Amino acid sequence: MIVITIEGGIIQGISSDDPVDQGKDVAVIEYETEWANPKKVHKVPQGKGETTDATIERAKVGVLFRPVAKYLKTARF
């Protein structure tokens, strides 16, 4: 399972309990650009020739904290 941790609307981390995922590159696309630095806003394709403004950040998948992984295997959500 890949887990994306968000606090206050900001991604704090991306982690996984699967060693195959760990270290992989991921792209985080944020479509709310109201407060973004204009130099970091990109035109992201949406299909049919349309684009939408978004910021894109690169991150790597890290190791999921063992107690969290254990909890997620039994949690109902």
Contacts in CASP RR format, 6 or more apart in sequence:
PFRMAT RR
TARGET T0000
AUTHOR 0000-0000-0000
METHOD contacts of the structure
MODEL  1
MIVITIEGGIIQGISSDDPVDQGKDVAVIEYETEWANPKKVHKVPQGKGE
TTDATIERAKVGVLFRPVAKYLKTARF
1 16 0 8 1.000
1 17 0 8 1.000
1 18 0 8 1.000
1 64 0 8 1.000
1 69 0 8 1.000
1 72 0 8 1.000
2 14 0 8 1.000
2 15 0 8 1.000
2 16 0 8 1.000
2 18 0 8 1.000
2 21 0 8 1.000
2 61 0 8 1.000
3 14 0 8 1.000
3 15 0 8 1.000
3 16 0 8 1.000
3 64 0 8 1.000
3 68 0 8 1.000
3 72 0 8 1.000
4 11 0 8 1.000
4 13 0 8 1.000
4 14 0 8 1.000
5 11 0 8 1.000
5 12 0 8 1.000
5 13 0 8 1.000
5 14 0 8 1.000
5 15 0 8 1.000
6 12 0 8 1.000
11 28 0 8 1.000
11 57 0 8 1.000
11 59 0 8 1.000
13 59 0 8 1.000
13 62 0 8 1.000
14 26 0 8 1.000
14 28 0 8 1.000
14 59 0 8 1.000
14 60 0 8 1.000
14 61 0 8 1.000
14 62 0 8 1.000
15 22 0 8 1.000
15 61 0 8 1.000
15 62 0 8 1.000
15 63 0 8 1.000
15 64 0 8 1.000
15 65 0 8 1.000
16 22 0 8 1.000
16 61 0 8 1.000
16 62 0 8 1.000
16 63 0 8 1.000
16 64 0 8 1.000
17 64 0 8 1.000
17 69 0 8 1.000
17 72 0 8 1.000
21 61 0 8 1.000
22 61 0 8 1.000
22 62 0 8 1.000
22 63 0 8 1.000
23 60 0 8 1.000
23 61 0 8 1.000
23 62 0 8 1.000
24 60 0 8 1.000
24 61 0 8 1.000
25 58 0 8 1.000
25 59 0 8 1.000
25 60 0 8 1.000
26 58 0 8 1.000
26 59 0 8 1.000
26 60 0 8 1.000
26 61 0 8 1.000
27 56 0 8 1.000
27 57 0 8 1.000
27 58 0 8 1.000
27 59 0 8 1.000
28 56 0 8 1.000
28 57 0 8 1.000
28 58 0 8 1.000
28 59 0 8 1.000
29 44 0 8 1.000
29 54 0 8 1.000
29 55 0 8 1.000
29 56 0 8 1.000
30 36 0 8 1.000
30 54 0 8 1.000
30 55 0 8 1.000
30 56 0 8 1.000
30 57 0 8 1.000
31 44 0 8 1.000
31 52 0 8 1.000
31 53 0 8 1.000
31 54 0 8 1.000
33 41 0 8 1.000
33 53 0 8 1.000
33 54 0 8 1.000
33 55 0 8 1.000
36 55 0 8 1.000
40 55 0 8 1.000
41 53 0 8 1.000
41 54 0 8 1.000
41 55 0 8 1.000
42 53 0 8 1.000
42 54 0 8 1.000
42 55 0 8 1.000
42 56 0 8 1.000
43 51 0 8 1.000
43 52 0 8 1.000
43 53 0 8 1.000
44 51 0 8 1.000
44 52 0 8 1.000
44 53 0 8 1.000
44 54 0 8 1.000
44 56 0 8 1.000
45 51 0 8 1.000
46 52 0 8 1.000
END
